Amino acid sequence: VCSSDLVRGKMCEQVGQLARRGGTGGLLPPGTLFLIGLFSHLDTLLGPPLPQILESISMAPEAKKAILERTGPSGTVLRGVMAYGEADWTAAEQDFRAVGVDPDLAADLFLDAIAWAGDSLAPALDEAA
């Protein structure tokens, strides 16, 4: 797992939590949003096409659809997080607003996710050294 995958997963979880508090319906649970972000680039890590990888993973159909089609509220969260990670500020703002999250919070969420990913990977990196 790459640190960028962990960052994406954590940020999806955080955006989802804020969206739920704001009353956005149809969102998958925060833990599932984390997995959606984490698994969204498994093809890059493992090689086979993403649809083929997801066939072998037991996951809610809505989660698979969010990953593959970027649709529904959970897909919108993923789309916004990915846009933010790619510095597409306009698309990120649009997607965050669509799920009821203030885009001005994105930088703090991103920095929190980076710190969390670093803390999560630190023990493994220490062992490797």
Secondary structure, 3 states (H helix, E strand, C coil): CCHHHHHHHHHHHHHHHHHHHCCCCCCCCHHHHHHHHHHCCHHHHHCCCHHHHHHCCCCCHHHHHHHHHCCHHHHHHHHHHHHHHCCCHHHHHHHHHHCCCCHHHHHHHHHHHHHHHHHHHHHHHHHHC
